[in-house]
C-alpha cells in the first residue's frame, strides 16, 4: 500500500478525532453538510490515462466510484465528482419519502474497519432527488440506485415509478433488491420474481424512450448460495442486463470481528466484506463468461483492493465505508496506487486487467 495522501493524513489527524466522538449517523450528516457548504478542501484534480475506460458508451476518467448509501439524497454529487471519483451513485431512492428504521441504526466497528447499518432506505423521495439532480452544475457520470418503499404491497410498481422518474436524469439505473433492511426485499432475487421485475422496468424505460440507451444494473447480495447465483446469472444473460453490482452488505458475522457491536442487526460493510464480496464477484464473472460488466463493491480501502476486484472481474469498483475511517481523500490514494499497479503488470489500460485472474 502506498503512503496515505495529504488529504487522508489531514482527515485522520484533524477530522476523525472529532467525528468519532459523534454518533455515526450524526457524523455522516455533519460530513454531508460540510461538503455541501464547501468546507472540505478540494484536492488537486488528478487523472491517469491508464485508468480511463469506456463502458455502456460512457467515458469514465477512472473506474473508482462512490457507492450508493453515502449520498442518498443527491445533496453532494458535484462535490464528490470534484474529489477524483470516476462516477457517483446516489440513493437508494424510493418513490415516496421514507424515514427508515428508528435510531440508532448505524454502528462503527472501528478495529474491524467495518460498519453495520439498518437504515431502511431513509431518503427524501424520488421527486426531491430528481429536483437536485436536475440542478447539477458539474459534468460527470451519475447513477441512481432505486428501491421500494417498505409499506408498499406492489414492489414492481415502485420500481416502475423509480425508473420513470430517473429515466432522463441518470446515466445508469441500479435496481436494489439486496438490502437486508427492508423486509421481503431480498426475495426479489429469486428467478421468477427477478424476471418479472426486470421485464417491468424495461417496459417502463421503453415507454420513456430510454430502453437500450439507459444502462440497467442489478445490485445483488453477498449471501446468495450457488443455486441462487446461478439463477441471477441466467436471468441477467437472458434479460440482457447491462451490469451487476456485487455486492451489497452482508448479514454474516465473521468470527474475526472483535468489536462489541458486532451482533447488531443490519448489514455489515467494510474490510470484513472484502473477501466474500470478491468471491461472489469472481463467481459471477465465471457464470456469465465475462459477458456482463460487473461493479465490485465491498471492503475497498487501498488501490490494491480495487485492483484485486478488477482482476477478479470488475470493470468498475465502488467504495464507501473506507471513507468513514480515512475521509473523502481516500479516493485519490486509491486511484494513484491503482494506476501504478496496472502499469507495473504491463497493462496498457485498466480495462485490459478486467478478469485477468481468470485468464491466468
Buried (B, 14 or more C-beta within 10 A) or exposed (E): EBEBBBBBBBBBEEBBEEBEEEBBBBBBEBBBEBBBEEEBEBBEEBEBEBBBBEBBEBEBBBBBBBBBBBBBBBBBBBBBBBBBBBBBBBBBBBBBBBEBBEEEBBBBBBEBBBBBBBBBBBBBBBEBBBEBBEEBEEEBBBBBBBBBBBEBEEBBBBBBBBBBBBBBBBBBBBBBBBBBBBEEBBEBBBBEBBBBBBEBBBEBBEEBEBBEEBBBBBBBBBBBEEEBBBBBBBBBBEBEBBBBBBBBBBEEEBEEBEBEBBEBEBBBBBBBBBEBBBBBBBBBBBBBEBEBBBBBBBBBBBBBBBBBBBBBBBBBBBBBBBBBBBBBBBBBBBBBBBBBBBBEEEBEBBBBBBBBBBEE
